[in-house]
């Protein structure tokens, strides 16, 4: 049991530090770029996560009072329901107008073909004998 804890505790610390590093905004990583911290955490199994937690991230509130959770909350994509999204509704109107134009073209083609069939039935068409012969 104690042997498992010797391996699980550093693994849990590494996973926690890795996820914490990935979720930290770039401007809050201290001393090195965030990608360098990721490599340090993953390559130096026990020391990397401890160094990240001790010196890699700003722990005080940055200038302007912004906290990391506010940064993530304010920069998150806001999804709205389709019937509230003006871009989606506009795309439906455009698609509807295009479908209406195609439908009108089909109806015009159908009328033209029906008129052509009526003319053939009413008169003599090519290759047809004249009525009464």
N, CA, C and O of each residue as an XYZ file, in Angstrom:
532
protein
N       0.822     -1.188      0.000
C       0.000      0.000      0.000
C       0.869      1.256      0.000
O       0.595      2.197     -0.745
N       1.894      1.278      0.813
C       2.777      2.429      0.910
C       3.589      2.606     -0.371
O       3.888      3.730     -0.774
N       3.944      1.486     -1.010
C       4.679      1.557     -2.277
C       3.813      2.182     -3.368
O       4.308      2.962     -4.181
N       2.538      1.848     -3.390
C       1.631      2.440     -4.381
C       1.506      3.937     -4.152
O       1.430      4.705     -5.111
N       1.485      4.357     -2.902
C       1.378      5.773     -2.567
C       2.613      6.540     -3.014
O       2.520      7.709     -3.386
N       3.767      5.887     -2.978
C       5.020      6.523     -3.403
C       4.959      6.878     -4.892
O       5.557      7.867     -5.315
N       4.245      6.082     -5.686
C       4.126      6.358     -7.116
C       2.896      7.204     -7.437
O       2.941      8.037     -8.343
N       1.822      7.007     -6.724
C       0.587      7.723     -7.021
C       0.638      9.196     -6.613
O       0.085     10.044     -7.313
N       1.279      9.507     -5.514
C       1.340     10.893     -5.048
C       2.088     11.795     -6.041
O       1.562     12.850     -6.397
N       3.305     11.422     -6.507
C       3.967     12.264     -7.521
C       3.190     12.312     -8.843
O       3.175     13.341     -9.518
N       2.548     11.202     -9.209
C       1.754     11.199    -10.439
C       0.578     12.169    -10.321
O       0.298     12.926    -11.251
N      -0.102     12.145     -9.187
C      -1.220     13.068     -8.974
C      -0.734     14.505     -8.964
O      -1.400     15.384     -9.511
N       0.419     14.763     -8.351
C       0.989     16.109     -8.319
C       1.342     16.575     -9.724
O       1.104     17.730    -10.077
N       1.905     15.683    -10.522
C       2.259     16.017    -11.906
C       1.015     16.328    -12.729
O       0.996     17.305    -13.478
N      -0.006     15.520    -12.598
C      -1.253     15.752    -13.339
C      -1.883     17.078    -12.919
O      -2.328     17.853    -13.766
N      -1.919     17.339    -11.606
C      -2.498     18.599    -11.121
C      -1.715     19.800    -11.665
O      -2.311     20.759    -12.155
N      -0.372     19.748    -11.578
C       0.452     20.866    -12.049
C       0.309     21.051    -13.556
O       0.273     22.181    -14.043
N       0.226     19.945    -14.296
C       0.074     20.019    -15.755
C      -1.241     20.700    -16.131
O      -1.258     21.589    -16.982
N      -2.325     20.293    -15.509
C      -3.635     20.887    -15.802
C      -3.675     22.348    -15.349
O      -4.233     23.200    -16.040
N      -3.081     22.633    -14.185
C      -3.025     24.010    -13.698
C      -2.237     24.890    -14.660
O      -2.636     26.024    -14.928
N      -1.130     24.384    -15.181
C      -0.320     25.141    -16.140
C      -1.091     25.396    -17.431
O      -1.051     26.502    -17.970
N      -1.780     24.396    -17.921
C      -2.545     24.572    -19.160
C      -3.690     25.571    -18.993
O      -4.027     26.289    -19.935
N      -4.282     25.621    -17.810
C      -5.407     26.526    -17.572
C      -4.980     27.936    -17.177
O      -5.824     28.825    -17.067
N      -3.697     28.151    -16.964
C      -3.199     29.466    -16.582
C      -3.034     30.326    -17.831
O      -2.435     29.873    -18.806
N      -3.552     31.565    -17.827
C      -3.327     32.464    -18.973
C      -1.828     32.726    -19.154
O      -1.062     32.721    -18.190
N      -1.433     32.950    -20.390
C      -0.017     33.132    -20.733
C       0.624     34.267    -19.939
O       1.784     34.159    -19.541
N      -0.110     35.352    -19.703
C       0.484     36.497    -19.012
C       0.653     36.273    -17.510
O       1.246     37.114    -16.834
N       0.152     35.169    -16.976
C       0.317     34.878    -15.555
C       1.392     33.837    -15.284
O       1.662     33.514    -14.127
N       2.008     33.310    -16.334
C       3.139     32.392    -16.155
C       4.389     33.231    -15.914
O       4.701     34.124    -16.702
N       5.100     32.947    -14.832
C       6.273     33.746    -14.466
C       7.554     33.076    -14.950
O       7.633     31.850    -15.040
N       8.553     33.895    -15.260
C       9.930     33.502    -15.547
C      10.134     32.824    -16.896
O      11.158     33.066    -17.536
N       9.235     32.013    -17.342
C       9.388     31.285    -18.609
C       8.063     31.284    -19.365
O       7.008     31.492    -18.767
N       8.113     31.051    -20.682
C       6.841     30.888    -21.416
C       6.107     29.641    -20.921
O       6.709     28.719    -20.370
N       4.827     29.641    -21.128
C       3.991     28.543    -20.632
C       4.401     27.193    -21.229
O       4.388     26.178    -20.532
N       4.760     27.177    -22.496
C       5.147     25.913    -23.141
C       6.400     25.337    -22.480
O       6.527     24.118    -22.366
N       7.326     26.194    -22.043
C       8.521     25.719    -21.338
C       8.128     25.097    -20.005
O       8.694     24.083    -19.595
N       7.155     25.709    -19.328
C       6.698     25.142    -18.055
C       6.064     23.766    -18.266
O       6.245     22.867    -17.445
N       5.331     23.604    -19.350
C       4.716     22.296    -19.640
C       5.799     21.234    -19.788
O       5.683     20.139    -19.237
N       6.854     21.562    -20.536
C       7.940     20.596    -20.711
C       8.656     20.304    -19.391
O       9.007     19.156    -19.116
N       8.872     21.325    -18.585
C       9.530     21.117    -17.288
C       8.689     20.197    -16.405
O       9.215     19.286    -15.765
N       7.381     20.444    -16.376
C       6.484     19.625    -15.550
C       6.498     18.172    -16.005
O       6.530     17.260    -15.178
N       6.475     17.957    -17.307
C       6.406     16.587    -17.821
C       7.755     15.868    -17.803
O       7.794     14.654    -17.603
N       8.858     16.588    -18.006
C      10.167     15.936    -18.066
C      10.772     15.676    -16.692
O      11.389     14.633    -16.475
N      10.605     16.597    -15.780
C      11.170     16.447    -14.441
C      10.037     16.078    -13.501
O       9.385     16.945    -12.919
N       9.817     14.795    -13.362
C       8.600     14.219    -12.804
C       8.224     14.739    -11.432
O       7.059     15.078    -11.229
N       9.118     14.820    -10.499
C       8.763     15.259     -9.148
C       9.139     16.725     -8.943
O       8.374     17.480     -8.342
N      10.303     17.130     -9.433
C      10.791     18.487     -9.219
C      10.000     19.495    -10.054
O       9.694     20.583     -9.566
N       9.663     19.156    -11.302
C       8.958     20.079    -12.202
C       7.646     20.589    -11.640
O       7.433     21.801    -11.601
N       6.753     19.702    -11.202
C       5.486     20.180    -10.637
C       5.670     21.048     -9.388
O       4.940     22.019     -9.192
N       6.645     20.696     -8.548
C       6.874     21.483     -7.332
C       7.380     22.877     -7.696
O       6.929     23.868     -7.121
N       8.314     22.964     -8.644
C       8.830     24.262     -9.071
C       7.715     25.085     -9.705
O       7.637     26.290     -9.466
N       6.843     24.461    -10.514
C       5.715     25.186    -11.111
C       4.811     25.765    -10.031
O       4.440     26.938    -10.091
N       4.460     24.957     -9.054
C       3.553     25.414     -8.008
C       4.205     26.482     -7.124
O       3.514     27.356     -6.598
N       5.518     26.416     -6.959
C       6.199     27.383     -6.099
C       6.543     28.682     -6.824
O       6.409     29.760     -6.245
N       6.985     28.597     -8.085
C       7.522     29.802     -8.721
C       6.997     30.057    -10.128
O       7.334     31.088    -10.711
N       6.210     29.194    -10.686
C       5.843     29.335    -12.092
C       4.607     30.150    -12.374
O       4.383     30.544    -13.518
N       3.807     30.413    -11.378
C       2.529     31.069    -11.624
C       2.341     32.213    -10.635
O       2.703     32.106     -9.463
N       1.766     33.310    -11.129
C       1.429     34.421    -10.246
C       0.310     33.986     -9.318
O      -0.740     33.531     -9.772
N       0.528     34.122     -8.044
C      -0.487     33.717     -7.078
C      -1.281     34.907     -6.558
O      -2.367     34.729     -6.005
N      -0.762     36.107     -6.724
C      -1.510     37.288     -6.283
C      -2.369     37.801     -7.433
O      -2.184     37.420     -8.589
N      -3.305     38.666     -7.092
C      -4.209     39.217     -8.094
C      -3.424     40.161     -8.994
O      -2.739     41.047     -8.483
N      -3.497     40.007    -10.317
C      -2.767     40.886    -11.230
C      -3.299     42.315    -11.178
O      -4.364     42.583    -10.622
N      -2.531     43.220    -11.769
C      -2.940     44.626    -11.816
C      -4.284     44.753    -12.510
O      -4.537     44.086    -13.513
N      -5.129     45.591    -11.988
C      -6.463     45.750    -12.553
C      -7.484     44.878    -11.863
O      -8.674     44.972    -12.163
N      -7.048     44.022    -10.936
C      -7.975     43.217    -10.163
C      -8.508     41.991    -10.872
O      -9.443     41.355    -10.386
N      -7.941     41.652    -11.994
C      -8.437     40.499    -12.749
C      -7.911     39.218    -12.134
O      -6.727     39.116    -11.814
N      -8.774     38.257    -11.972
C      -8.353     36.944    -11.481
C      -8.436     35.947    -12.627
O      -9.142     36.196    -13.604
N      -7.733     34.827    -12.529
C      -7.768     33.857    -13.624
C      -9.175     33.377    -13.954
O      -9.497     33.189    -15.127
N     -10.021     33.176    -12.947
C     -11.372     32.696    -13.245
C     -12.167     33.759    -13.991
O     -12.992     33.422    -14.840
N     -11.935     35.047    -13.691
C     -12.619     36.100    -14.439
C     -12.143     36.127    -15.880
O     -12.933     36.349    -16.797
N     -10.828     35.898    -16.084
C     -10.300     35.913    -17.440
C     -10.967     34.831    -18.268
O     -11.382     35.082    -19.399
N     -11.074     33.633    -17.717
C     -11.703     32.535    -18.450
C     -13.180     32.794    -18.652
O     -13.724     32.469    -19.707
N     -13.832     33.366    -17.672
C     -15.269     33.609    -17.771
C     -15.570     34.688    -18.808
O     -16.548     34.575    -19.546
N     -14.738     35.738    -18.874
C     -14.996     36.843    -19.795
C     -14.573     36.537    -21.220
O     -15.063     37.178    -22.149
N     -13.687     35.587    -21.420
C     -13.233     35.265    -22.769
C     -13.854     33.995    -23.316
O     -13.416     33.488    -24.349
N     -14.845     33.485    -22.654
C     -15.510     32.266    -23.084
C     -16.494     32.603    -24.209
O     -17.134     33.654    -24.190
N     -16.601     31.726    -25.158
C     -17.553     31.883    -26.245
C     -18.966     31.767    -25.692
O     -19.280     30.804    -24.993
N     -19.809     32.729    -25.994
C     -21.191     32.667    -25.521
C     -22.047     32.027    -26.602
O     -22.143     32.542    -27.716
N     -22.653     30.929    -26.277
C     -23.541     30.243    -27.199
C     -24.965     30.636    -26.854
O     -25.337     30.720    -25.683
N     -25.742     30.872    -27.870
C     -27.142     31.203    -27.667
C     -27.983     30.176    -28.393
O     -27.500     29.455    -29.266
N     -29.248     30.121    -28.019
C     -30.160     29.199    -28.687
C     -30.297     29.619    -30.153
O     -30.197     30.807    -30.458
N     -30.522     28.675    -31.056
C     -30.609     29.023    -32.471
C     -31.664     30.075    -32.780
O     -31.452     30.917    -33.653
N     -32.792     30.047    -32.086
C     -33.825     31.030    -32.389
C     -33.499     32.410    -31.826
O     -34.215     33.367    -32.121
N     -32.435     32.544    -31.022
C     -31.988     33.837    -30.516
C     -30.743     34.349    -31.232
O     -30.314     35.479    -30.996
N     -30.167     33.538    -32.093
C     -28.934     33.893    -32.781
C     -29.274     34.598    -34.088
O     -29.810     33.965    -34.997
N     -28.975     35.900    -34.209
C     -29.346     36.632    -35.428
C     -28.624     36.115    -36.673
O     -29.194     36.134    -37.764
N     -27.382     35.653    -36.529
C     -26.669     35.118    -37.695
C     -27.335     33.848    -38.216
O     -27.449     33.648    -39.425
N     -27.773     32.993    -37.295
C     -28.447     31.767    -37.693
C     -29.776     32.083    -38.380
O     -30.111     31.480    -39.399
N     -30.533     33.030    -37.818
C     -31.819     33.393    -38.420
C     -31.620     34.004    -39.802
O     -32.408     33.740    -40.710
N     -30.573     34.820    -39.976
C     -30.288     35.406    -41.290
C     -29.924     34.311    -42.287
O     -30.341     34.357    -43.444
N     -29.139     33.319    -41.834
C     -28.785     32.238    -42.746
C     -30.018     31.444    -43.159
O     -30.095     30.968    -44.292
N     -30.993     31.295    -42.245
C     -32.241     30.620    -42.604
C     -33.020     31.413    -43.644
O     -33.568     30.840    -44.585
N     -33.069     32.746    -43.472
C     -33.769     33.588    -44.457
C     -33.102     33.499    -45.821
O     -33.780     33.383    -46.842
N     -31.764     33.554    -45.839
C     -31.044     33.462    -47.115
C     -31.286     32.110    -47.777
O     -31.502     32.032    -48.987
N     -31.249     31.058    -46.985
C     -31.477     29.710    -47.516
C     -32.913     29.574    -48.017
O     -33.157     28.942    -49.045
N     -33.854     30.160    -47.296
C     -35.255     30.120    -47.692
C     -35.456     30.861    -49.010
O     -36.183     30.384    -49.881
N     -34.818     32.028    -49.166
C     -34.937     32.782    -50.416
C     -34.344     31.987    -51.574
O     -34.901     31.984    -52.672
N     -33.228     31.320    -51.341
C     -32.614     30.512    -52.391
C     -33.523     29.342    -52.769
O     -33.678     29.028    -53.949
N     -34.121     28.700    -51.765
C     -35.036     27.588    -52.029
C     -36.274     28.063    -52.792
O     -36.766     27.364    -53.678
N     -36.775     29.248    -52.448
C     -37.937     29.807    -53.160
C     -37.602     30.047    -54.626
O     -38.425     29.774    -55.500
N     -36.392     30.560    -54.907
C     -35.994     30.813    -56.295
C     -35.902     29.500    -57.068
O     -36.331     29.434    -58.221
N     -35.359     28.472    -56.462
C     -35.262     27.162    -57.127
C     -36.665     26.604    -57.380
O     -36.935     26.054    -58.448
N     -37.547     26.746    -56.403
C     -38.915     26.261    -56.559
C     -39.637     26.993    -57.690
O     -40.351     26.363    -58.470
N     -39.462     28.310    -57.791
C     -40.091     29.069    -58.889
C     -39.559     28.615    -60.240
O     -40.316     28.511    -61.206
N     -38.241     28.340    -60.312
C     -37.669     27.839    -61.565
C     -38.265     26.485    -61.934
O     -38.578     26.240    -63.099
N     -38.422     25.604    -60.944
C     -39.019     24.295    -61.212
C     -40.463     24.428    -61.669
O     -40.886     23.733    -62.593
N     -41.234     25.322    -61.025
C     -42.625     25.521    -61.417
C     -42.721     26.076    -62.833
O     -43.580     25.651    -63.605
N     -41.851     27.020    -63.184
C     -41.844     27.573    -64.538
C     -41.492     26.489    -65.553
O     -42.093     26.424    -66.626
N     -40.524     25.638    -65.219
C     -40.148     24.550    -66.114
C     -41.301     23.556    -66.270
O     -41.559     23.064    -67.369
N     -41.990     23.265    -65.167
C     -43.130     22.348    -65.218
C     -44.246     22.931    -66.091
O     -44.823     22.205    -66.901
N     -44.565     24.221    -65.947
C     -45.598     24.852    -66.788
C     -45.210     24.807    -68.268
O     -46.048     24.534    -69.127
N     -43.932     25.077    -68.557
C     -43.467     25.049    -69.943
C     -43.628     23.648    -70.526
O     -44.068     23.502    -71.666
N     -43.277     22.619    -69.759
C     -43.419     21.252    -70.250
C     -44.885     20.870    -70.433
O     -45.237     20.201    -71.404
N     -45.749     21.298    -69.490
C     -47.183     21.007    -69.638
C     -47.756     21.690    -70.878
O     -48.540     21.084    -71.608
N     -47.370     22.958    -71.127
C     -47.839     23.663    -72.329
C     -47.352     22.951    -73.591
O     -48.090     22.840    -74.570
N     -46.127     22.479    -73.566
C     -45.577     21.775    -74.713
C     -46.338     20.477    -74.962
O     -46.619     20.130    -76.110
N     -46.675     19.754    -73.881
C     -47.451     18.522    -74.048
C     -48.847     18.812    -74.588
O     -49.347     18.072    -75.436
N     -49.489     19.894    -74.100
C     -50.827     20.255    -74.599
C     -50.786     20.579    -76.088
O     -51.673     20.184    -76.844
N     -49.741     21.306    -76.504
C     -49.616     21.648    -77.922
C     -49.425     20.390    -78.760
O     -49.985     20.287    -79.852
N     -48.656     19.448    -78.273
C     -48.433     18.210    -79.021
C     -49.729     17.408    -79.129
O     -50.040     16.845    -80.178
N     -50.484     17.366    -78.019
C     -51.730     16.601    -78.046
C     -52.797     17.289    -78.893
O     -53.596     16.623    -79.550
N     -52.808     18.605    -78.878
C     -53.820     19.343    -79.629
C     -53.516     19.399    -81.116
O     -54.447     19.365    -81.920
N     -52.295     19.481    -81.503
C     -51.908     19.592    -82.916
C     -51.096     18.381    -83.306
O     -51.011     17.401    -82.566
N     -50.514     18.463    -84.452
C     -49.686     17.351    -84.898
C     -48.253     17.621    -84.492
O     -47.712     18.701    -84.726
N     -47.682     16.666    -83.910
C     -46.276     16.786    -83.531
C     -45.438     16.111    -84.559
O     -45.992     15.480    -85.460
N     -44.180     16.196    -84.490
C     -43.308     15.552    -85.455
C     -43.444     14.030    -85.422
O     -43.390     13.417    -84.355
N     -43.617     13.433    -86.586
C     -43.728     11.994    -86.697
C     -45.110     11.440    -86.402
O     -45.292     10.223    -86.410
N     -46.104     12.310    -86.139
C     -47.459     11.845    -85.848
C     -48.313     12.016    -87.102
O     -48.171     12.999    -87.830
N     -49.199     11.050    -87.349
C     -50.105     11.238    -88.498
C     -51.152     12.297    -88.174
O     -51.505     12.504    -87.013
N     -51.629     12.944    -89.185
C     -52.676     13.977    -89.012
C     -53.941     13.313    -88.563
O     -54.167     12.157    -88.923
N     -54.793     13.978    -87.789
C     -56.030     13.378    -87.318
C     -56.941     13.039    -88.502
O     -57.062     13.803    -89.460
N     -57.572     11.875    -88.402
C     -58.517     11.452    -89.443
C     -57.873     10.716    -90.580
O     -58.586     10.332    -91.507
N     -56.588     10.489    -90.585
C     -55.973      9.750    -91.686
C     -55.658      8.357    -91.308
O     -55.135      7.598    -92.124
